[in-house]
Amino acid sequence: MSERSRTVESQPGAGIGQGAGPDVVPLEPKSPRTWRRRFGLADRLETYDRSDLAEKPLPPVFSLPVSAPGVATGGLFVVLSLLPSMLPKSGATQGVVLGITFMVGYGLGVAWHWLWRFLELPSPASRTWRRTVTGWYVLLAIALIANSWRHVGWQNSVRTLFGMEEISPLVWLFIFPTGSLVAVLILIAVRSLRKLFNWIARWFDRHLPRRLALLFGGLAVSVLLWAAWSQVLVDGFFAGMNQISAPLDASTDEGISQPQSPNRSGSPASLVEWDTLGRQGRRFVATGPTVDELNAYHGGGAVEPIRVYVGLKSADSVEERAQVALDELIRTNAFDRDVLVVAITTGTGKLDSNAMEALDYVTNGDVAVVSVQYSYLPSAASLLGDSDEVKETARIVFDTIHSHWSTLEGPVPEFHLYGLSLGAYGVEAVLTSIEMVNHPIDGALMVGPPFFNPLWNRFVADRDPSSTPSTPIYEDGRTVRFTNETSALSLPAGEWGDTRILYLQYASDPVVFFTPDLLLDEPEWLFEGQRGPGLSEDFVWVPFVTVWQVLTDMAASESVPEGFGHHYSAKAHVDAWVAVLEPDPWGPAATARLSQHFEHVAEGPLDG
């Protein structure tokens, strides 16, 4: 036996107890070249036992055993995830929610069990624990069966509210398999990260104290995750979206052909080539009511609406595209019209046909709409990758056109802004620009503003306490007002000023009312007396659950009937445009008549 071993064994308390003998593992000193010797820490650290990390096998990824506390808590979350949400859900969507919420509950169960053991709290007697666990599982089974049965009824009550076809109990054939698959995939991903962490921590443990090894192991995994997210996952996501969206943007919808009117971009007389407009731009300039249709409705006096659109491929830079848009407006004599609207598109470059056709009819065609494409990705993807693009494009296009408009002499058209979804985000970027102070506009219409819009959040937060989040009243409605499907324009008592800013939003639109705060905080729009029209009375907030319900609702927000979710009707747009433009002569009867005209117009869900 070495002298080092004899010394350790002879010291009192060197082992577990007196006579520990063979159970004592001698620890050899580290090489003097290690950092411990260099910093003089060897004597203090020589007795550190690293056998915990060195001898334990790495945790498995595909093993069957799971955490009992995790399953118990996850089961509760499954029961709660079956409660109704903002929008009706398909079986597959509900399955995704079920799988995610189960794993959230599973993680919380594992966490509290670990914390209990870490704090060395006393464990209940085995018989008491078994009885408690058995009782809990019985209650969970009863609750799961009850909510599974009631889920179909809850979903059908929401579908009835939305005017949708009811679902059958066979929907469970989609819910449970989808939920199980999602939960398994998340579990495999988390276990893989755990194994990676243990492997890295074990490597550090060869050179560092255990706690430092665990700390550096966690930091290393965090850095790897960040790098993978920012460099691999995000780049891969956008590369994949580009591969999907670019060919779609280059395509032309069936029934869409090049316009021949000089009042349209992409026509033979246009400065913008038809092939550069993009799919949504080609649809925009090739559709809309004709002069004959407008005359048939109004009884005469109609002119053809001017529609100017500049695609991503129409010019190399934002500044050049903005200049081309201005040149197109000048070419079409757009500044001789009664109304000029600078429209900010959605992520795919789309302008909602309900909004555009309602505008054409309200003005009897005496309007020019101009828009510049900044992306061809869906709005959700554009938010992650092109959020700066929408703000930059909106401001540059506005400044270019507004600067020319402000120098015109004599009668000039009213200057208005319009944006749907991410386009509303771009409109707010314009409303906060310095140019607005020097030369105010006449009005703006923002439809379905996303929950991250800064001005919208301020207006809702500072609203009159007697108003609701879906129809807030801000400063007596002097400049900013809110409306919905049933028109809430008459709620503010104050007089509406010369500049009219209007938000059109539905209480059932998750794009508007989602927030990450739903994870732990109940939203005001579910408080008693604050619930807006279109929300089920059975929809309640549940911590850690509602956030995933509403987040998945966003994916289906454009697949519901008009008047709900993120699918805004022509009727609502008629009310909104009339309020912002104040056409003369016009009255409530004219609004009702035009709304009835659009009742028979079928509009498919948005894809932007």
C-alpha positions as CSV (number, residue, x, y, z in Angstrom):
1,M,0.0,0.0,0.0
2,S,1.3,3.5,-0.9
3,E,2.2,6.0,1.7
4,R,-0.7,8.2,0.5
5,S,-3.1,5.4,1.1
6,R,-1.7,4.6,4.6
7,T,-1.9,8.2,5.5
8,V,-5.6,8.5,4.5
9,E,-6.6,5.3,6.3
10,S,-4.8,6.3,9.5
11,Q,-6.6,9.6,9.8
12,P,-9.7,9.7,12.0
13,G,-12.8,10.1,9.9
14,A,-11.0,9.3,6.7
15,G,-13.6,6.7,5.8
16,I,-17.3,6.3,6.3
17,G,-16.6,5.2,9.9
18,Q,-14.2,3.4,12.1
19,G,-13.0,0.3,10.4
20,A,-14.1,1.3,7.0
21,G,-11.0,-0.5,5.6
22,P,-11.5,-1.7,2.1
23,D,-14.4,0.5,1.4
24,V,-12.2,3.6,1.4
25,V,-11.1,4.5,-2.1
26,P,-7.6,6.1,-2.1
27,L,-7.4,9.3,-4.1
28,E,-4.2,9.9,-6.0
29,P,-3.1,13.5,-6.3
30,K,-3.4,15.2,-9.7
31,S,-0.4,16.1,-11.8
32,P,1.3,19.3,-10.7
33,R,0.7,20.6,-14.2
34,T,-3.0,20.7,-13.6
35,W,-4.8,24.0,-12.8
36,R,-5.3,22.8,-9.2
37,R,-1.6,22.6,-8.5
38,R,-0.9,25.9,-10.3
39,F,-3.5,27.8,-8.2
40,G,-2.6,26.0,-4.9
41,L,-5.9,24.3,-4.6
42,A,-4.7,20.7,-4.7
43,D,-4.7,20.1,-0.9
44,R,-8.3,21.3,-0.6
45,L,-9.6,19.4,-3.6
46,E,-7.8,16.1,-3.3
47,T,-10.5,14.6,-1.1
48,Y,-13.3,15.4,-3.7
49,D,-14.9,12.2,-4.8
50,R,-16.0,12.2,-8.5
51,S,-17.4,8.7,-8.5
52,D,-21.0,9.9,-8.8
53,L,-20.6,11.2,-12.4
54,A,-17.8,8.9,-13.4
55,E,-19.5,5.6,-12.5
56,K,-23.1,6.3,-13.3
57,P,-24.3,5.3,-16.8
58,L,-25.5,8.0,-19.1
59,P,-29.3,8.3,-18.9
60,P,-31.2,6.5,-21.6
61,V,-33.2,8.2,-24.3
62,F,-35.5,5.4,-25.5
63,S,-36.2,3.5,-22.3
64,L,-39.8,2.8,-21.3
65,P,-39.8,3.7,-17.6
66,V,-41.2,7.3,-17.1
67,S,-41.6,9.5,-14.0
68,A,-44.7,8.6,-12.0
69,P,-45.0,12.2,-10.6
70,G,-44.6,13.5,-14.2
71,V,-47.3,11.2,-15.6
72,A,-49.6,12.2,-12.7
73,T,-49.2,15.9,-13.3
74,G,-49.3,15.5,-17.1
75,G,-52.5,13.6,-16.9
76,L,-54.1,16.6,-15.1
77,F,-52.9,18.9,-17.8
78,V,-54.5,16.6,-20.5
79,V,-57.8,16.8,-18.7
80,L,-57.6,20.6,-18.7
81,S,-56.4,20.8,-22.3
82,L,-59.8,19.4,-23.4
83,L,-61.6,22.5,-22.3
84,P,-62.8,24.8,-25.1
85,S,-60.6,27.6,-26.5
86,M,-60.9,30.7,-28.6
87,L,-61.6,28.9,-31.9
88,P,-63.0,25.4,-32.7
89,K,-60.3,22.8,-33.2
90,S,-59.9,19.9,-35.5
91,G,-58.9,16.5,-34.1
92,A,-55.3,16.9,-35.3
93,T,-55.0,20.4,-33.7
94,Q,-56.5,19.3,-30.5
95,G,-54.0,16.3,-30.5
96,V,-51.1,18.7,-30.8
97,V,-52.4,20.7,-27.8
98,L,-52.9,17.6,-25.8
99,G,-49.4,16.3,-26.5
100,I,-47.8,19.6,-25.7
101,T,-49.7,20.3,-22.5
102,F,-49.1,16.7,-21.3
103,M,-45.4,17.2,-21.6
104,V,-45.6,20.6,-19.9
105,G,-47.3,18.9,-17.0
106,Y,-44.9,16.0,-17.1
107,G,-42.0,18.4,-16.9
108,L,-43.5,20.2,-13.9
109,G,-44.2,16.9,-12.2
110,V,-40.6,15.8,-12.6
111,A,-39.4,19.2,-11.4
112,W,-41.4,19.2,-8.2
113,H,-40.4,15.7,-7.4
114,W,-36.7,16.6,-7.9
115,L,-37.2,19.6,-5.7
116,W,-38.8,17.5,-3.0
117,R,-35.9,15.2,-2.9
118,F,-33.3,18.0,-3.2
119,L,-34.8,19.7,-0.1
120,E,-34.6,16.3,1.7
121,L,-38.2,16.5,2.7
122,P,-39.6,13.4,4.4
123,S,-41.3,10.9,2.0
124,P,-44.7,9.6,3.0
125,A,-45.0,6.0,4.1
126,S,-45.0,3.5,1.3
127,R,-48.6,2.3,2.0
128,T,-49.9,5.9,2.3
129,W,-48.1,6.9,-0.9
130,R,-49.5,3.9,-2.8
131,R,-53.0,4.7,-1.7
132,T,-52.6,8.4,-2.6
133,V,-51.2,7.6,-6.0
134,T,-53.9,5.1,-6.7
135,G,-56.6,7.5,-5.7
136,W,-55.1,10.3,-7.8
137,Y,-55.0,8.0,-10.9
138,V,-58.6,7.0,-10.3
139,L,-59.7,10.6,-10.1
140,L,-57.7,11.4,-13.3
141,A,-59.3,8.5,-15.1
142,I,-62.8,9.7,-14.1
143,A,-62.0,13.3,-15.1
144,L,-60.4,12.2,-18.4
145,I,-63.4,10.1,-19.4
146,A,-65.8,12.9,-18.4
147,N,-63.9,15.7,-20.3
148,S,-63.4,13.4,-23.3
149,W,-67.1,13.0,-23.5
150,R,-67.8,16.6,-22.9
151,H,-65.1,17.8,-25.3
152,V,-67.2,16.9,-28.4
153,G,-70.1,18.9,-26.9
154,W,-67.9,21.9,-26.1
155,Q,-66.4,21.9,-29.6
156,N,-69.8,21.7,-31.2
157,S,-71.1,24.6,-29.1
158,V,-68.3,26.7,-30.4
159,R,-68.9,25.5,-33.9
160,T,-72.6,26.3,-33.6
161,L,-71.6,29.8,-32.5
162,F,-69.4,30.1,-35.6
163,G,-71.9,28.6,-37.9
164,M,-69.7,25.5,-38.6
165,E,-70.6,21.9,-39.1
166,E,-70.5,19.8,-35.9
167,I,-68.0,17.0,-35.3
168,S,-68.6,13.4,-34.2
169,P,-67.1,11.5,-31.3
170,L,-64.9,9.7,-33.9
171,V,-62.7,12.8,-33.7
172,W,-60.9,10.9,-30.9
173,L,-59.4,8.6,-33.5
174,F,-57.3,11.6,-34.4
175,I,-56.8,13.3,-31.1
176,F,-55.1,10.6,-29.0
177,P,-52.8,9.2,-31.7
178,T,-51.6,12.7,-32.6
179,G,-51.2,13.7,-29.0
180,S,-49.3,10.6,-28.2
181,L,-46.9,11.1,-31.1
182,V,-46.3,14.8,-30.2
183,A,-45.6,13.8,-26.5
184,V,-43.2,11.0,-27.5
185,L,-41.3,13.3,-29.9
186,I,-40.9,16.0,-27.2
187,L,-39.9,13.4,-24.6
188,I,-37.2,12.0,-26.9
189,A,-35.9,15.5,-27.6
190,V,-35.7,16.4,-23.9
191,R,-34.1,13.1,-23.0
192,S,-31.5,13.6,-25.8
193,L,-30.6,17.0,-24.3
194,R,-30.4,15.5,-20.9
195,K,-28.0,12.8,-22.1
196,L,-25.9,15.4,-23.9
197,F,-25.7,17.5,-20.7
198,N,-24.6,14.5,-18.7
199,W,-21.9,13.6,-21.2
200,I,-20.5,17.1,-21.3
201,A,-20.7,17.4,-17.5
202,R,-18.8,14.0,-17.1
203,W,-16.0,15.3,-19.4
204,F,-15.7,18.5,-17.3
205,D,-15.8,16.4,-14.1
206,R,-12.4,14.9,-15.0
207,H,-10.8,18.3,-14.4
208,L,-13.2,20.3,-12.2
209,P,-15.2,20.0,-9.0
210,R,-18.5,18.4,-9.5
211,R,-20.6,21.6,-9.1
212,L,-18.4,23.4,-11.5
213,A,-18.7,20.5,-13.9
214,L,-22.5,20.6,-13.7
215,L,-22.5,24.4,-14.2
216,F,-20.2,24.3,-17.2
217,G,-22.1,21.4,-18.6
218,G,-25.4,23.4,-18.4
219,L,-23.7,26.4,-20.0
220,A,-22.2,24.3,-22.8
221,V,-25.6,22.8,-23.6
222,S,-27.2,26.3,-23.6
223,V,-24.6,27.6,-26.0
224,L,-25.0,24.6,-28.3
225,L,-28.8,25.1,-28.2
226,W,-28.5,28.8,-29.0
227,A,-26.1,28.1,-31.8
228,A,-28.3,25.3,-33.2
229,W,-31.4,27.6,-33.0
230,S,-29.9,30.7,-34.5
231,Q,-27.6,29.1,-37.1
232,V,-29.1,25.7,-38.0
233,L,-32.8,25.6,-37.0
234,V,-33.7,29.2,-37.9
235,D,-31.6,29.2,-41.1
236,G,-33.0,25.8,-42.1
237,F,-36.5,27.0,-41.3
238,F,-36.2,30.0,-43.6
239,A,-34.4,28.1,-46.3
240,G,-37.2,25.6,-46.3
241,M,-39.9,28.3,-46.3
242,N,-38.1,30.0,-49.2
243,Q,-38.1,26.7,-51.1
244,I,-41.8,26.4,-50.6
245,S,-42.9,30.1,-50.9
246,A,-40.6,31.2,-53.8
247,P,-42.2,28.8,-56.4
248,L,-45.7,29.7,-55.0
249,D,-45.0,33.4,-55.4
250,A,-43.8,32.8,-59.0
251,S,-47.1,31.0,-59.8
252,T,-50.3,32.5,-61.1
253,D,-53.7,31.5,-59.7
254,E,-56.1,29.9,-62.0
255,G,-58.4,32.4,-63.8
256,I,-56.0,35.3,-63.3
257,S,-54.8,36.9,-66.5
258,Q,-52.8,40.1,-67.3
259,P,-55.0,43.2,-67.2
260,Q,-55.2,45.4,-70.3
261,S,-56.4,48.5,-68.6
262,P,-53.7,51.2,-68.2
263,N,-55.1,51.9,-64.7
264,R,-53.5,48.6,-63.5
265,S,-49.9,47.7,-62.8
266,G,-48.7,44.8,-65.0
267,S,-50.7,46.0,-68.0
268,P,-49.0,46.6,-71.3
269,A,-49.0,50.4,-70.5
270,S,-47.5,49.8,-67.0
271,L,-44.0,50.5,-65.9
272,V,-44.1,47.3,-63.9
273,E,-43.8,44.0,-65.8
274,W,-46.6,41.4,-65.2
275,D,-44.1,38.6,-64.4
276,T,-42.4,40.6,-61.5
277,L,-45.6,41.3,-59.5
278,G,-45.7,38.0,-57.6
279,R,-48.7,35.7,-57.2
280,Q,-50.6,38.0,-54.8
281,G,-49.8,41.1,-56.7
282,R,-51.1,39.6,-60.0
283,R,-54.3,38.6,-58.2
284,F,-54.7,42.1,-56.8
285,V,-54.3,44.0,-60.1
286,A,-56.3,41.5,-62.2
287,T,-59.4,41.4,-59.9
288,G,-61.9,43.9,-58.5
289,P,-65.3,45.3,-59.6
290,T,-65.6,46.6,-63.2
291,V,-67.0,50.0,-64.1
292,D,-70.2,48.3,-65.3
293,E,-70.6,46.5,-62.0
294,L,-70.1,49.7,-60.0
295,N,-72.6,51.6,-62.2
296,A,-75.1,48.8,-61.9
297,Y,-74.9,49.1,-58.1
298,H,-74.7,52.9,-57.8
299,G,-76.8,53.9,-60.8
300,G,-73.9,55.6,-62.7
301,G,-71.0,57.9,-62.2
302,A,-68.4,55.2,-61.6
303,V,-64.8,55.2,-62.7
304,E,-62.3,52.3,-62.8
305,P,-60.4,52.0,-59.6
306,I,-56.6,52.4,-59.9
307,R,-54.6,49.5,-58.6
308,V,-50.8,50.0,-58.4
309,Y,-48.6,47.2,-57.2
310,V,-44.8,46.7,-57.2
311,G,-43.4,43.2,-56.5
312,L,-40.1,42.1,-54.9
313,K,-38.7,41.4,-58.4
314,S,-39.8,44.7,-59.9
315,A,-36.7,46.5,-58.6
316,D,-33.6,45.7,-56.7
317,S,-34.0,47.8,-53.5
318,V,-36.8,49.2,-51.3
319,E,-36.1,52.7,-52.4
320,E,-36.2,51.8,-56.1
321,R,-39.5,49.9,-55.6
322,A,-41.0,52.9,-53.8
323,Q,-39.9,55.2,-56.6
324,V,-41.5,52.8,-59.2
325,A,-44.7,52.9,-57.2
326,L,-44.7,56.7,-57.2
327,D,-44.0,56.8,-61.0
328,E,-46.9,54.4,-61.5
329,L,-49.2,56.6,-59.5
330,I,-48.2,59.6,-61.6
331,R,-48.6,57.6,-64.8
332,T,-52.2,56.6,-63.9
333,N,-53.1,60.1,-62.8
334,A,-53.8,58.6,-59.3
335,F,-53.4,62.0,-57.6
336,D,-56.5,63.2,-59.5
337,R,-58.7,60.7,-57.6
338,D,-60.8,61.5,-54.6
339,V,-59.0,59.0,-52.3
340,L,-55.5,57.6,-52.2
341,V,-54.7,54.6,-50.1
342,V,-51.2,53.3,-49.3
343,A,-51.8,49.7,-48.4
344,I,-49.2,47.5,-46.5
345,T,-49.5,43.9,-47.5
346,T,-49.4,40.7,-45.4
347,G,-46.3,38.6,-45.3
348,T,-47.2,36.9,-48.6
349,G,-47.9,40.2,-50.3
350,K,-51.6,39.8,-50.1
351,L,-54.3,42.6,-49.9
352,D,-57.6,41.2,-48.6
353,S,-60.2,41.2,-51.4
354,N,-63.0,42.0,-48.9
355,A,-61.2,45.1,-47.9
356,M,-60.3,46.2,-51.4
357,E,-63.7,45.6,-53.0
358,A,-65.6,47.3,-50.1
359,L,-63.3,50.3,-50.7
360,D,-64.1,50.3,-54.4
361,Y,-67.8,50.2,-53.8
362,V,-67.8,52.8,-51.0
363,T,-65.9,55.3,-53.3
364,N,-67.7,54.2,-56.5
365,G,-64.2,53.5,-58.0
366,D,-62.9,57.0,-57.4
367,V,-59.9,55.6,-55.5
368,A,-56.2,54.7,-56.1
369,V,-54.6,51.9,-54.0
370,V,-50.8,51.5,-54.1
371,S,-48.8,48.7,-52.4
372,V,-45.2,47.4,-52.5
373,Q,-44.3,43.8,-51.7
374,Y,-41.7,43.2,-49.0
375,S,-41.8,39.4,-48.6
376,Y,-43.5,36.2,-50.0
377,L,-43.4,34.3,-46.7
378,P,-46.5,33.7,-44.6
379,S,-47.0,36.5,-42.0
380,A,-45.9,34.3,-39.1
381,A,-42.6,33.5,-40.8
382,S,-42.2,37.1,-42.0
383,L,-42.5,38.2,-38.4
384,L,-39.5,36.2,-37.4
385,G,-37.3,37.0,-40.4
386,D,-38.8,40.1,-42.1
387,S,-40.2,42.2,-39.3
388,D,-37.6,44.9,-40.0
389,E,-38.5,44.7,-43.7
390,V,-42.2,45.5,-43.2
391,K,-41.3,48.5,-41.1
392,E,-38.7,49.7,-43.5
393,T,-40.8,49.2,-46.6
394,A,-43.8,50.9,-45.0
395,R,-41.9,53.9,-44.0
396,I,-39.9,54.4,-47.3
397,V,-43.0,53.9,-49.5
398,F,-45.0,56.2,-47.3
399,D,-42.3,58.9,-47.3
400,T,-41.8,58.7,-51.0
401,I,-45.4,59.0,-51.9
402,H,-46.4,61.3,-49.1
403,S,-43.6,63.8,-49.9
404,H,-44.9,64.1,-53.4
405,W,-48.5,64.4,-52.3
406,S,-47.7,67.1,-49.8
407,T,-46.2,69.3,-52.6
408,L,-49.2,69.2,-54.8
409,E,-51.3,72.3,-55.3
410,G,-55.0,72.6,-55.8
411,P,-57.4,69.7,-54.9
412,V,-55.5,66.6,-53.7
413,P,-56.9,63.2,-52.8
414,E,-57.5,62.2,-49.2
415,F,-54.4,60.3,-48.0
416,H,-55.1,57.1,-46.1
417,L,-53.3,54.0,-44.9
418,Y,-54.4,50.4,-44.7
419,G,-52.9,47.2,-43.3
420,L,-54.1,43.7,-42.4
421,S,-52.3,41.5,-39.9
422,L,-48.6,42.2,-40.3
423,G,-49.5,45.0,-42.6
424,A,-51.1,46.7,-39.6
425,Y,-47.8,46.5,-37.9
426,G,-46.3,48.3,-40.9
427,V,-49.0,51.0,-40.6
428,E,-48.1,51.6,-37.0
429,A,-44.5,52.1,-38.0
430,V,-45.6,54.9,-40.3
431,L,-47.9,56.5,-37.7
432,T,-44.9,56.9,-35.3
433,S,-42.6,58.5,-38.0
434,I,-41.6,62.1,-37.8
435,E,-43.1,62.9,-41.2
436,M,-46.6,62.3,-39.6
437,V,-46.1,65.3,-37.3
438,N,-45.3,67.7,-40.2
439,H,-47.9,66.4,-42.7
440,P,-50.7,64.4,-41.0
441,I,-52.8,62.0,-43.0
442,D,-56.5,61.8,-43.2
443,G,-57.0,58.4,-41.8
444,A,-55.8,54.8,-41.4
445,L,-57.6,51.4,-41.2
446,M,-55.8,48.6,-39.4
447,V,-57.5,45.1,-39.5
448,G,-56.6,42.3,-37.2
449,P,-53.6,44.1,-35.6
450,P,-51.0,41.5,-34.2
451,F,-50.7,41.4,-30.4
452,F,-47.2,42.8,-30.6
453,N,-48.2,46.1,-32.2
454,P,-46.8,48.8,-29.8
455,L,-49.5,51.5,-30.4
456,W,-52.3,49.0,-30.2
457,N,-51.0,47.7,-26.8
458,R,-50.8,51.3,-25.5
459,F,-54.3,52.2,-26.6
460,V,-55.8,49.0,-25.0
461,A,-53.8,49.4,-21.8
462,D,-54.8,53.1,-21.4
463,R,-58.5,52.6,-22.4
464,D,-61.5,53.9,-20.5
465,P,-62.0,51.5,-17.6
466,S,-65.7,51.1,-18.6
467,S,-64.7,49.7,-22.0
468,T,-63.5,46.2,-23.0
469,P,-60.3,45.0,-24.5
470,S,-62.0,44.0,-27.8
471,T,-63.8,47.4,-28.1
472,P,-61.7,49.9,-26.1
473,I,-62.4,53.6,-25.8
474,Y,-59.2,55.7,-25.9
475,E,-59.4,59.4,-25.1
476,D,-63.1,59.5,-25.9
477,G,-62.4,58.4,-29.4
478,R,-61.1,61.8,-30.6
479,T,-58.5,60.2,-33.0
480,V,-58.4,56.4,-32.4
481,R,-61.4,54.1,-32.4
482,F,-62.1,50.4,-32.5
483,T,-64.8,48.4,-34.1
484,N,-65.9,44.8,-34.8
485,E,-68.3,42.8,-36.8
486,T,-71.4,44.3,-35.2
487,S,-69.9,47.9,-35.4
488,A,-68.9,49.5,-32.1
489,L,-68.2,52.9,-33.7
490,S,-70.9,54.7,-31.7
491,L,-69.5,53.7,-28.3
492,P,-67.2,56.7,-27.8
493,A,-69.1,59.8,-26.8
494,G,-66.6,62.3,-28.1
495,E,-66.4,63.8,-31.5
496,W,-64.1,62.1,-34.0
497,G,-61.5,64.5,-35.3
498,D,-60.2,65.2,-38.8
499,T,-57.6,62.4,-38.7
500,R,-59.4,59.1,-38.1
501,I,-57.5,56.0,-37.0
502,L,-59.6,52.9,-36.9
503,Y,-58.8,49.4,-35.7
504,L,-61.1,46.5,-36.9
505,Q,-60.7,43.5,-34.7
506,Y,-62.7,40.5,-33.5
507,A,-62.7,39.2,-29.9
508,S,-62.2,35.7,-31.3
509,D,-59.0,36.7,-33.2
510,P,-56.0,34.9,-31.6
511,V,-53.6,36.9,-33.8
512,V,-54.8,40.0,-31.9
513,F,-55.3,38.7,-28.4
514,F,-52.5,36.1,-28.0
515,T,-49.8,36.9,-25.6
516,P,-47.0,34.9,-23.9
517,D,-48.4,36.2,-20.6
518,L,-51.2,33.7,-21.0
519,L,-48.7,31.2,-19.5
520,L,-49.2,32.5,-16.0
521,D,-51.6,35.4,-16.1
522,E,-55.4,35.4,-16.8
523,P,-56.1,37.9,-19.7
524,E,-58.4,40.9,-19.1
525,W,-60.5,39.8,-22.1
526,L,-61.7,36.8,-20.0
527,F,-62.6,38.8,-16.9
528,E,-66.2,39.0,-15.9
529,G,-67.9,41.7,-18.0
530,Q,-64.9,42.0,-20.3
531,R,-65.5,39.1,-22.6
532,G,-66.2,40.1,-26.2
533,P,-68.7,38.7,-28.7
534,G,-67.7,35.4,-30.4
535,L,-66.1,33.9,-27.3
536,S,-67.6,30.8,-25.8
537,E,-68.8,31.1,-22.2
538,D,-67.1,27.8,-21.5
539,F,-63.7,29.2,-22.4
540,V,-61.8,29.7,-19.2
541,W,-58.1,30.5,-18.5
542,V,-55.9,27.7,-17.2
543,P,-52.2,28.4,-16.3
544,F,-49.7,26.6,-18.6
545,V,-52.6,25.3,-20.8
546,T,-54.4,28.3,-22.3
547,V,-51.3,29.7,-23.8
548,W,-50.9,26.6,-26.0
549,Q,-54.6,26.5,-26.9
550,V,-54.5,30.1,-28.2
551,L,-51.1,29.6,-29.8
552,T,-52.5,26.7,-31.9
553,D,-55.7,28.7,-32.5
554,M,-53.5,31.2,-34.4
555,A,-52.6,28.5,-37.0
556,A,-56.3,28.0,-37.8
557,S,-57.4,31.6,-37.4
558,E,-58.0,32.0,-41.1
559,S,-59.9,28.7,-41.6
560,V,-63.1,29.8,-39.8
561,P,-66.1,31.5,-41.4
562,E,-66.2,35.2,-42.1
563,G,-66.9,37.3,-39.1
564,F,-64.7,35.2,-36.7
565,G,-61.1,34.6,-36.0
566,H,-58.7,36.4,-38.4
567,H,-61.2,36.2,-41.3
568,Y,-62.7,39.7,-41.6
569,S,-66.0,40.0,-43.5
570,A,-66.9,42.4,-46.3
571,K,-69.7,43.8,-44.1
572,A,-67.2,44.8,-41.4
573,H,-65.0,46.4,-44.0
574,V,-67.9,48.4,-45.4
575,D,-68.6,49.8,-41.9
576,A,-65.0,50.6,-41.4
577,W,-64.3,52.3,-44.7
578,V,-67.5,54.4,-44.4
579,A,-66.4,55.5,-40.9
580,V,-62.9,56.5,-42.0
581,L,-63.7,58.0,-45.4
582,E,-67.0,59.7,-44.6
583,P,-68.3,59.6,-48.1
584,D,-70.9,62.2,-49.1
585,P,-73.8,61.6,-49.6
586,W,-74.0,58.5,-47.4
587,G,-76.1,57.3,-44.5
588,P,-76.9,54.2,-42.4
589,A,-79.3,53.0,-45.1
590,A,-76.5,53.1,-47.7
591,T,-74.2,51.1,-45.4
592,A,-76.9,48.5,-44.8
593,R,-77.6,48.2,-48.5
594,L,-74.0,47.7,-49.4
595,S,-73.5,45.2,-46.6
596,Q,-76.4,43.1,-48.0
597,H,-74.8,43.3,-51.4
598,F,-71.8,41.5,-50.1
599,E,-73.7,38.9,-48.1
600,H,-73.7,36.6,-51.1
601,V,-70.1,37.0,-51.9
602,A,-68.1,34.0,-50.9
603,E,-64.5,34.7,-49.7
604,G,-62.1,31.8,-49.0
605,P,-59.7,31.9,-46.0
606,L,-56.7,34.2,-46.2
607,D,-53.3,32.6,-46.9
608,G,-51.1,35.5,-45.9
